[in-house]
Amino acid sequence: MTTPKPVQGNSDFTTFNIRHGFPEALVRGMRSSFLADSDYNHLIQCETLDDVRLNLTETDYADSIADFNSITPAMLQKAAVEKLVTEFTYLRTQTVQPLSAFMDFITYEYMIENIMLLLKGALSGRDINELLEQCHPLGMFKDSTMRSIPTFENSAKGYSDLYTTVLVDTPVGPYFSKFLQESSVHRGTSSRNVLEEVEIEIIKSSLIKFWLEDFYNFCYSMGGDTGEIMCDILKVRADTNAINITLNSFGTPLNEPGMRTSDRKRLYPAVGYLYPEGTMLLADVSDEEEMGRVLEAFPTYSALWSIHANGSGDKSIDDAFYERDVHKLELAFENQFHFGCFYAYVKLKEQEIRNLVWITECILQQQKDEIDKFVLVFSQNSAWRK
Amino acid sequence: VAPTRMAQQTYKAKKKAAEGGHRLLKKKADALKMKFRDYAKAIAETKSGMSSDASSAFFSLTQAEYAAGNFKQKVAEGSMSARIRIGGSVDNVAGVKLPVFTKYDTGAVADNQSLGLIGGGKKIVAVREKFTILLDKLIRLASLQTSFVTLDEAIKITNRRVNALECVTIPKIENLLKYIERELDELEREDFTRLKLVKKKKEVTQKLEDAAKAERIA
């Protein structure tokens, strides 16, 4: 007697565990490895980095730092990221479709960053091995692909060759082709010159935008709880990007009236609560006051904006965004039978790594009064739990 | 050295020149020492100011990395065009040429302006500002320190010259002059004694001649 074929289609609570039960159980187990309030308290009170190391040996990070005699913030970050990557790859190998496609989507973000780094390094003629060492480990391609990126010549023809041979095979190839298409339509020049003229950060923002939209469509097509939760999270992410792009473009060439409609507008993702009315209005904003007015129509964002507008001493808008992200991501763990917890796990681990690096840097630089400016993850004392 | 009056005149002139030079050099040494103390004070001030500036600059870097992720590699791996250059010029202090660095803005557009576009942009701008201030102080400090070192060398040289004049040249000349004086006196005395002897002898001869003359007449 053969076992019946697994049920296709959207997994809801009745069929989810058939294929995805084990990975979800793993992720929830890993959730308990996050540093707790008491750990953070101990870390804050450390005087030197050796104390920090001592305290970390009692947490889940004991193995990662066991080989080092003394730690520096950079080493700690590297070790923590490697731990995350090990856990992630382990999870990934236990998954089947469509969860594996979902997890791949998570890695595309890091692939985009790595490609940008390699391209930029190639432009300035850096050594390939150095560049490879600095790539984010979650977003690595095949070694051969990565090595071939910087070997292309730094010329117009070189770029189009680079694209047609190398990038088109990578999972992020479609984003590149969309970007090149859009730029050539917009600028009226051939796609070859685009990669040279446009600043690398702007290319990256455009690629992230396409990735967000793609990811969003994927989650939407999954439907059910996954669709609901992930689409919400991604919309929030898209809005964060849009607001940040607008805010950070003040004072740069991107803010000039001519550039605003043409270039800046194209960087806003086509998903999100701000889309389409908000982004239309944001595209014309030229300074902070106007931005405050535009955001008043959206209650959550106007609350965040007022934090930025009022207290530029204590909290910045980035801190406010981080808090909000952590809030949403923690909620993803409250529900079962959906893929959101995997995404939340990666992102919350990232936040934890950020916190750790922040604490160790503060201790190293003797800036004890700023040390508690980080966002607690899974804490009973979070502001929104009260 | 021949103990003649001419030599005496020559050496008197030399002594005058040496003493004049000694006076001038002492004045120069004093002026340099004053400038030296000023520089030392300025360096101490700048250094103490710099320590707090440096720590705040690096801390703002930490804050920016918290907000924007690791952007250090992006900046380091990218191409950079210098926005600030240093020009070396020469400053003249009491005759000593001191190297001085001045800051020049090349007016090149800042690279990586859209670095924190998706997050943390404000913090990156703050990092840029803080490090520009630090760079200013650093350039000033570098300038002060090189001038300080050169000034130090110049002071040592000048002091050496002053001491040389004071302890070697001028005493030597004075000794020479004294020797010439003595010799001249000695010669005079010799002459004087010789003349006396000759006179005596002449008187004796004259007496004998007078006695012989008187005998012949009588």
Interface residues (C-beta under 8 A of the other chain):
Chain A: M116 L117 K120 G121 L123 S124 R126 L131 Q134 E199 I200 E201 I202 K204 S205 I208 T240 N241 N244 I245 L247 N248 S249 G251 T252 P253 L254 L267 S316 I317 D318 D319 F321 R354 V357 W358 E361 C362 Q365 Q366 Q367 E370 F374
Chain B: S55 F58 F59 T62 Q63 E65 Y66 A67 A68 Q73 K74 E77 G78 S79 N112 Q113 S114 L115 G116 L117 I118 G119 G120 G121 K122 K123 V125
